[in-house]
Amino acid sequence: MTGVEEKKRLLEQGLERVVELVGDITQPTMERYYRRYPAAREAFERLWAGNRAQLEGEMVERALYCLMYWFESPGEIEIMLGGSVLHHNDTLQVPPEWYSGLIDAAIDVIAETIPPGHGAERAVWDELRRELGGLVEQSRQFI
């Protein structure tokens, strides 16, 4: 894979494209996510009654933050995501796979806009999926 600066450039390229083509990715990300994790919708309705849309926006925003800053500041993302996975599992019964599932859903929405022939850009999103998913999986050992 390419250097960190090139990865960040390719990541930004993908984010700019998805904004142009899709706009706010919250709704398509959450639709994809809930298809994969229907129990998550029920849990979020129960835990955040009347304010689920705000919660969904914050969740997608945090997922994007992790994606955007992983190459620049992996230690920060590791601490933030790892602590959040543990806390939410213990206090709200939000399993780790819901975390990696949200990251996957956001990446899927973004990756769908990558034109054919942009293999380096696709590789960046695949790397993010692998590394952040691995980080969530590491957090599971502390549960």
GIVENDA-V150049 format. One record per residue. N is the residue number from 0. SS is DSSP state (2 for helix, 1 for strand, 0 for the rest). PHI is phi in whole degrees, -180 to 180 (999 if undefined). PSI is psi in radians with two decimals (999 if undefined). Layout:
n=N ss=SS phi=PHI psi=PSI
n=N ss=SS phi=PHI psi=PSI
This chain:
n=0 ss=0 phi=999 psi=2.84
n=1 ss=0 phi=-77 psi=3.02
n=2 ss=0 phi=-67 psi=2.93
n=3 ss=2 phi=-58 psi=-0.77
n=4 ss=2 phi=-63 psi=-0.69
n=5 ss=2 phi=-68 psi=-0.69
n=6 ss=2 phi=-62 psi=-0.77
n=7 ss=2 phi=-64 psi=-0.68
n=8 ss=2 phi=-63 psi=-0.77
n=9 ss=2 phi=-67 psi=-0.65
n=10 ss=2 phi=-62 psi=-0.84
n=11 ss=2 phi=-61 psi=-0.67
n=12 ss=2 phi=-59 psi=-0.78
n=13 ss=2 phi=-65 psi=-0.71
n=14 ss=2 phi=-67 psi=-0.71
n=15 ss=2 phi=-63 psi=-0.72
n=16 ss=2 phi=-65 psi=-0.76
n=17 ss=2 phi=-65 psi=-0.60
n=18 ss=2 phi=-65 psi=-0.74
n=19 ss=2 phi=-65 psi=-0.72
n=20 ss=2 phi=-90 psi=-0.58
n=21 ss=0 phi=-114 psi=-0.59
n=22 ss=0 phi=86 psi=-2.43
n=23 ss=0 phi=-66 psi=2.17
n=24 ss=0 phi=-88 psi=0.05
n=25 ss=2 phi=-57 psi=-0.95
n=26 ss=2 phi=-62 psi=-0.89
n=27 ss=2 phi=-65 psi=-0.55
n=28 ss=2 phi=-66 psi=-0.83
n=29 ss=2 phi=-69 psi=-0.62
n=30 ss=2 phi=-61 psi=-0.81
n=31 ss=2 phi=-63 psi=-0.76
n=32 ss=2 phi=-61 psi=-0.84
n=33 ss=2 phi=-68 psi=-0.50
n=34 ss=2 phi=-64 psi=-0.65
n=35 ss=2 phi=-81 psi=-0.57
n=36 ss=0 phi=-131 psi=1.23
n=37 ss=2 phi=-61 psi=-0.52
n=38 ss=2 phi=-65 psi=-0.45
n=39 ss=2 phi=-65 psi=-0.74
n=40 ss=2 phi=-59 psi=-0.81
n=41 ss=2 phi=-62 psi=-0.74
n=42 ss=2 phi=-65 psi=-0.75
n=43 ss=2 phi=-68 psi=-0.61
n=44 ss=2 phi=-65 psi=-0.67
n=45 ss=2 phi=-73 psi=-0.78
n=46 ss=2 phi=-78 psi=-0.54
n=47 ss=0 phi=-128 psi=0.93
n=48 ss=0 phi=-55 psi=2.31
n=49 ss=0 phi=81 psi=-0.09
n=50 ss=0 phi=-138 psi=0.48
n=51 ss=2 phi=-64 psi=-0.62
n=52 ss=2 phi=-62 psi=-0.71
n=53 ss=2 phi=-65 psi=-0.76
n=54 ss=2 phi=-59 psi=-0.81
n=55 ss=2 phi=-60 psi=-0.76
n=56 ss=2 phi=-60 psi=-0.75
n=57 ss=2 phi=-67 psi=-0.67
n=58 ss=2 phi=-64 psi=-0.81
n=59 ss=2 phi=-66 psi=-0.68
n=60 ss=2 phi=-59 psi=-0.76
n=61 ss=2 phi=-67 psi=-0.70
n=62 ss=2 phi=-61 psi=-0.78
n=63 ss=2 phi=-64 psi=-0.68
n=64 ss=2 phi=-59 psi=-0.81
n=65 ss=2 phi=-60 psi=-0.76
n=66 ss=2 phi=-65 psi=-0.77
n=67 ss=2 phi=-68 psi=-0.56
n=68 ss=2 phi=-110 psi=0.06
n=69 ss=0 phi=-59 psi=-0.84
n=70 ss=0 phi=-70 psi=-0.55
n=71 ss=0 phi=-82 psi=-0.67
n=72 ss=0 phi=-145 psi=1.15
n=73 ss=2 phi=-62 psi=-0.58
n=74 ss=2 phi=-63 psi=-0.75
n=75 ss=2 phi=-61 psi=-0.80
n=76 ss=2 phi=-67 psi=-0.68
n=77 ss=2 phi=-60 psi=-0.80
n=78 ss=2 phi=-66 psi=-0.83
n=79 ss=2 phi=-63 psi=-0.89
n=80 ss=2 phi=-71 psi=-0.77
n=81 ss=2 phi=-60 psi=-0.80
n=82 ss=2 phi=-66 psi=-0.67
n=83 ss=2 phi=-67 psi=-0.72
n=84 ss=2 phi=-60 psi=-0.83
n=85 ss=2 phi=-64 psi=-0.83
n=86 ss=2 phi=-60 psi=-0.86
n=87 ss=2 phi=-69 psi=-0.57
n=88 ss=2 phi=-65 psi=-0.81
n=89 ss=2 phi=-72 psi=-0.69
n=90 ss=2 phi=-95 psi=-0.54
n=91 ss=2 phi=-122 psi=0.07
n=92 ss=0 phi=57 psi=0.73
n=93 ss=0 phi=-97 psi=1.87
n=94 ss=0 phi=-70 psi=2.70
n=95 ss=2 phi=-56 psi=-0.62
n=96 ss=2 phi=-64 psi=-0.39
n=97 ss=2 phi=-68 psi=-0.57
n=98 ss=2 phi=-67 psi=-0.96
n=99 ss=2 phi=-64 psi=-0.56
n=100 ss=2 phi=-64 psi=-0.65
n=101 ss=2 phi=-69 psi=-0.73
n=102 ss=2 phi=-62 psi=-0.77
n=103 ss=2 phi=-61 psi=-0.75
n=104 ss=2 phi=-64 psi=-0.73
n=105 ss=2 phi=-65 psi=-0.78
n=106 ss=2 phi=-63 psi=-0.72
n=107 ss=2 phi=-59 psi=-0.78
n=108 ss=2 phi=-62 psi=-0.74
n=109 ss=2 phi=-69 psi=-0.82
n=110 ss=2 phi=-64 psi=-0.48
n=111 ss=0 phi=-63 psi=-0.34
n=112 ss=0 phi=-93 psi=-0.07
n=113 ss=0 phi=-74 psi=2.13
n=114 ss=0 phi=-68 psi=2.71
n=115 ss=0 phi=-57 psi=2.56
n=116 ss=0 phi=89 psi=0.01
n=117 ss=0 phi=-105 psi=1.00
n=118 ss=2 phi=-62 psi=-0.65
n=119 ss=2 phi=-65 psi=-0.69
n=120 ss=2 phi=-67 psi=-0.76
n=121 ss=2 phi=-61 psi=-0.67
n=122 ss=2 phi=-63 psi=-0.62
n=123 ss=2 phi=-64 psi=-0.79
n=124 ss=2 phi=-69 psi=-0.61
n=125 ss=2 phi=-65 psi=-0.70
n=126 ss=2 phi=-64 psi=-0.76
n=127 ss=2 phi=-61 psi=-0.76
n=128 ss=2 phi=-60 psi=-0.81
n=129 ss=2 phi=-64 psi=-0.85
n=130 ss=2 phi=-71 psi=-0.77
n=131 ss=2 phi=-71 psi=-0.66
n=132 ss=2 phi=-62 psi=-0.69
n=133 ss=2 phi=-65 psi=-0.65
n=134 ss=2 phi=-64 psi=-0.75
n=135 ss=2 phi=-63 psi=-0.72
n=136 ss=2 phi=-63 psi=-0.69
n=137 ss=2 phi=-61 psi=-0.65
n=138 ss=2 phi=-63 psi=-0.52
n=139 ss=2 phi=-59 psi=-0.55
n=140 ss=0 phi=-66 psi=-0.31
n=141 ss=0 phi=-95 psi=-0.01
n=142 ss=0 phi=-87 psi=999
